[in-house]
Amino acid sequence: MNTNTLELTPFKIFTAAINMSAALILVLIVSGTIKSPPITAQELIAQGTVTSPILQDNFIESANEILSTEGQEKEFNQSVRQRYRTGYIYDITPGVKHIKLTYNCHGRPVRINVVEINQRINPNIKIAPQLSSTKLSSKSTITTIAKKQNSIAAINGTYFKPQTGVPLGTLMINKKMYTGPIYNRVALGIFEDGFDMARIELNANINYFGGSIQVDNINQPRMLSTDVIVYTPEWGNFSPATPKLGIQILVANGKIESISTQSLPIPNDGYVIIGPESKLKSLFKIKHANLDIKTIPNWDNVNHIISGGPYLVKNGRMFVDINEQKLGAISGKNPRTAVGYTKEGNFIMVAVDGREGASVGMTLWELASFMQSIGCINAMNLDGGGSTVMYVKDHVVNMPKVKGGIAISNALTISIKS
């Protein structure tokens, strides 16, 4: 007799059928199909309904998971209704709500779209920034960016250079640093199990045998002739021009391949370092170099980073540091985009329409007050004005001046993990 064959006795068949029936009944009760007082998996076992030890464990786990999820959904629904009492609330997918409301801001109307996400209900939700293309010098509409990622929702992301589309500020996607910080502006860190928000500094070095050289930025426009900047393949095919008294060093697969005063091709498996010769001359006789990128604070386990500025809410209190982040030019009532998260870990995206009679827009302090009122313990401003746009389920849901929104450099997207 084959000892690996499972012998199905009449008793085992009967027990399995009873267990399957009990599981089905519990699911129907939980879903509301059968109206009955709540009953736990342990009670069913105590009653003798579930008898197989192995099936008991699986049954308890799956049944309690159903009950837990139902409780979380009920709590989420109640909290959203509480926060947005005058809004219209729409379900996008389990754990994701879209809210449309008109907010009375000092006697003037403001049209606001909000997307709130609860990843505890739906762990398959992915929140991540996305570029419009594989190269930084590119722009697309939010609809194009969102559909490319099969996103169910999206908002415009960080600031960018209008002429080229290169993001201005920290941008990391899937642990890869695309651009470094400008003025150490505030950034959102997205982790596997939550979020953090802080003003970000770059902590990067070119390490070689016997020493290291500090890197001032990555794939950003030069602000000082003394800066050492690294340009990766995402910048483009060639590095930018060399500053006065500067030098360029091409590193491919960890090996220094060429040194020049002229622009160099950026290798697919490496980068080009540009900076003053006085700072880079120690690499002239070195064969190998390694780029090490970290941040301050040290977000070792971060998956994605997107910067913005200024802060709106910091540790539960309104906090708008416009001058410190050199963002005085964006004051006044304008269309606004913001992100934040609650103490429970819900993620919130906001798009505010402005510059029209039906929606006058918000100042940064007004936006900070709104973000605090909907429960954000930390929140920050993103690119706004003509860039402000929100996408939900194949449609732009706010009303930007340009129908469908202008072409933007990057977006913050909500997708379902495949």
Residue pairs with C-beta under 8 A, 6 or more apart in sequence:
15 51
15 52
15 55
16 52
16 55
18 49
18 50
18 51
19 49
19 50
19 51
19 52
19 55
19 59
22 44
22 49
22 50
22 59
23 59
23 62
23 63
25 34
26 39
26 41
26 44
26 63
26 66
27 66
28 34
29 35
29 36
29 38
29 39
30 66
30 67
30 70
38 67
40 63
40 64
40 67
41 50
41 59
41 60
41 63
41 64
42 60
44 50
44 59
44 63
45 56
45 59
45 60
50 56
50 59
69 121
72 118
72 120
72 121
73 94
73 95
73 121
76 95
76 97
76 118
76 121
76 346
79 344
79 346
79 375
80 89
80 97
80 99
80 116
81 89
83 373
83 374
83 375
84 99
84 101
84 114
84 374
86 101
86 102
87 99
87 100
87 101
87 114
88 99
88 100
88 101
89 97
89 98
89 99
90 97
90 98
90 99
90 100
91 97
91 98
92 98
92 115
92 152
92 153
92 392
92 393
93 122
93 125
93 152
93 416
94 121
94 122
95 117
95 118
95 119
95 120
95 121
95 122
95 125
96 115
96 116
96 117
96 118
96 122
96 125
96 152
96 153
96 414
97 115
97 116
98 113
98 114
98 115
98 153
98 392
98 397
99 113
99 114
99 115
99 116
100 111
100 112
100 113
100 114
100 397
101 111
101 112
101 114
102 109
102 110
102 111
102 112
102 359
103 109
103 110
103 111
103 112
103 370
104 110
105 360
105 362
105 366
106 366
108 360
109 358
109 359
109 360
110 352
110 353
110 354
110 359
110 360
110 361
110 362
111 352
111 353
111 358
111 359
111 398
111 399
112 350
112 351
112 352
112 353
112 370
113 350
113 351
113 390
113 392
113 397
113 398
114 348
114 349
114 350
114 351
114 374
115 153
115 155
115 348
115 349
115 390
115 392
115 414
116 346
116 347
116 348
116 349
117 125
117 127
117 346
117 347
117 348
117 349
117 414
118 344
118 345
118 346
119 125
119 127
119 345
119 347
120 345
124 416
124 417
125 414
125 415
125 416
125 417
126 414
126 415
126 416
126 417
127 190
127 304
127 347
127 412
127 413
127 414
128 173
128 174
128 190
128 303
128 304
128 412
128 413
128 415
129 157
129 158
129 171
129 172
129 173
129 304
129 305
129 306
129 410
129 411
129 412
129 413
130 145
130 148
130 149
130 151
130 154
130 173
130 410
130 411
130 412
130 413
131 138
131 145
131 167
131 171
131 173
131 178
131 234
131 409
131 410
132 138
132 139
132 140
132 144
132 145
132 165
132 407
132 408
132 409
132 410
132 411
133 140
134 234
135 234
135 235
135 236
136 164
136 165
136 166
136 167
136 178
136 179
136 219
136 234
136 235
136 236
136 409
137 164
137 165
137 166
137 235
137 236
138 165
138 409
139 160
139 165
139 407
139 408
139 409
140 407
140 408
141 404
141 405
141 406
141 407
141 408
142 154
142 155
142 156
142 389
142 390
142 391
142 396
142 404
142 405
142 408
142 411
143 391
143 394
143 396
143 404
143 405
145 151
145 154
145 408
145 410
145 411
145 413
146 153
146 154
146 391
146 411
146 413
147 394
149 413
149 415
150 415
150 416
151 391
151 413
151 414
151 415
152 392
152 393
152 414
152 415
152 416
153 349
153 390
153 391
153 392
153 393
153 413
153 414
154 390
154 391
154 411
154 412
154 413
154 414
155 337
155 339
155 349
155 350
155 351
155 382
155 389
155 390
155 391
155 411
155 412
156 337
156 382
156 383
156 387
156 388
156 389
156 405
156 408
156 410
156 411
156 412
157 167
157 171
157 306
157 382
157 383
157 408
157 409
157 410
157 411
157 412
158 167
158 168
158 169
158 170
158 171
158 306
158 307
158 308
158 382
158 383
158 409
158 410
159 167
159 168
159 169
159 307
159 308
159 309
159 383
160 166
160 167
160 168
160 383
160 408
160 409
160 410
161 168
161 221
161 409
165 407
165 408
165 409
166 179
166 219
166 220
166 221
166 235
166 409
167 178
167 179
167 409
167 410
168 179
168 182
168 220
168 221
169 179
169 181
169 182
169 185
169 187
169 307
169 308
169 309
170 177
170 179
170 180
170 181
170 185
170 187
170 200
170 202
170 295
170 305
170 306
170 307
171 177
171 178
171 179
171 305
171 306
171 307
171 410
172 178
172 302
172 303
172 304
172 305
172 306
173 304
174 303
174 304
175 302
175 303
177 218
177 293
177 305
178 218
178 219
178 232
178 234
179 218
179 219
179 220
180 202
180 204
180 217
180 218
180 219
180 220
181 187
181 200
181 201
181 202
181 217
181 307
182 220
182 223
182 307
183 309
183 325
183 326
184 199
184 200
184 201
184 325
185 199
185 200
185 307
185 308
185 309
185 310
185 325
185 327
186 197
186 198
186 199
186 200
186 307
186 308
186 309
186 310
186 311
186 321
186 325
186 380
187 197
187 198
187 199
187 200
187 305
187 306
187 307
187 308
187 380
188 195
188 196
188 197
188 305
188 306
188 307
188 308
188 339
188 380
189 195
189 196
189 197
189 198
189 299
189 302
189 304
189 305
190 302
190 303
190 304
190 305
190 306
191 299
191 301
191 302
191 303
192 301
192 303
194 341
194 345
195 341
195 345
195 347
195 378
196 297
196 299
196 302
196 378
197 311
197 314
197 340
197 341
197 378
197 379
197 380
198 297
199 325
200 295
200 296
200 297
200 305
200 307
201 295
201 296
202 215
202 216
202 217
202 218
202 293
202 295
202 296
203 293
203 294
203 295
203 296
203 298
204 214
204 215
204 218
204 230
204 291
204 292
204 293
204 294
205 212
205 213
205 214
205 215
205 291
205 292
206 212
206 213
206 215
206 228
206 230
206 273
206 283
206 289
206 290
206 291
206 292
207 289
207 290
207 291
207 292
208 282
208 283
208 286
208 288
208 289
208 290
209 286
209 288
210 286
211 282
213 228
213 273
213 275
213 279
213 280
213 282
213 283
214 228
215 228
215 229
215 230
215 273
215 291
215 293
216 224
216 227
216 228
216 229
216 275
217 223
217 227
217 229
217 230
218 229
218 230
218 231
218 232
218 293
219 229
219 230
219 231
219 232
219 234
219 235
220 229
222 229
222 240
222 243
222 274
225 243
225 244
225 245
225 246
225 276
226 275
226 276
226 279
227 275
228 273
228 274
228 275
228 276
228 279
228 280
229 273
229 274
229 275
230 271
230 272
230 273
230 274
230 291
231 239
231 240
231 266
231 271
231 272
231 274
232 266
232 271
233 266
233 267
233 268
233 271
235 266
236 266
237 265
237 266
238 263
238 264
238 265
238 266
239 248
239 263
239 264
239 265
239 266
239 272
239 274
240 263
240 274
241 263
242 248
242 260
242 261
242 262
242 263
242 274
243 274
243 275
243 276
245 276
245 277
245 278
246 261
246 274
246 275
246 276
246 277
247 259
247 260
247 261
247 274
247 275
247 276
247 277
247 280
247 281
248 259
248 260
248 261
248 262
248 263
248 264
248 272
248 273
248 274
249 256
249 258
249 259
249 272
249 273
249 274
249 280
249 283
249 289
250 256
250 257
250 258
250 259
250 260
250 264
250 265
250 266
250 267
250 270
250 272
251 257
251 267
251 270
251 271
251 272
251 273
251 289
251 291
252 267
252 269
252 270
253 267
253 269
253 270
254 270
254 288
254 289
254 290
255 287
255 288
256 283
256 286
256 287
256 288
256 289
257 267
257 270
258 264
259 283
259 284
264 272
266 272
271 291
273 280
273 283
283 289
294 300
295 302
295 305
299 305
306 382
306 410
306 412
308 338
308 339
308 380
308 381
308 382
308 383
309 325
309 327
309 380
309 381
310 320
310 321
310 322
310 324
310 325
310 327
310 364
310 380
310 381
311 319
311 320
311 321
311 325
311 378
311 379
311 380
311 381
312 318
312 319
312 320
312 338
312 340
312 364
312 367
312 368
312 371
312 372
312 376
312 379
312 380
312 381
313 319
313 340
313 368
313 371
313 372
313 376
313 377
313 378
313 379
314 378
315 377
315 378
316 343
316 372
316 377
317 372
318 365
318 368
318 369
318 372
319 368
320 364
320 365
320 368
322 328
322 330
322 331
322 364
327 381
330 364
330 381
330 384
330 385
331 363
331 364
332 363
333 354
333 355
333 360
333 361
333 362
333 363
333 366
334 354
334 355
334 361
334 362
334 384
334 385
335 351
335 352
335 353
335 354
335 355
335 361
335 384
335 385
335 386
335 388
335 400
336 350
336 351
336 352
336 354
336 361
336 362
336 364
336 367
336 381
336 384
336 388
337 349
337 350
337 351
337 352
337 381
337 382
337 383
337 384
337 387
337 388
337 389
337 390
338 349
338 350
338 352
338 367
338 371
338 379
338 380
338 381
338 382
339 347
339 348
339 349
339 350
339 379
339 380
339 382
339 412
340 347
340 348
340 350
340 371
340 376
340 377
340 378
340 379
340 380
341 347
341 348
341 376
341 377
341 378
341 379
342 348
342 375
342 376
342 377
343 375
343 377
346 375
348 371
348 374
348 375
348 376
348 379
349 390
349 412
349 414
350 367
350 370
350 371
351 388
351 389
351 390
351 397
351 398
352 359
352 361
352 362
352 367
352 384
352 388
353 359
353 361
353 388
353 398
353 399
353 400
354 360
354 361
354 362
354 388
355 361
355 401
356 399
359 399
362 370
364 381
367 381
368 379
371 379
372 379
382 412
383 408
386 400
386 401
386 402
386 406
387 405
387 406
387 408
388 398
388 400
388 405
389 396
389 398
389 400
389 404
389 405
389 406
389 408
390 396
390 397
390 398
391 397
391 411
396 403
396 404
396 405
400 406
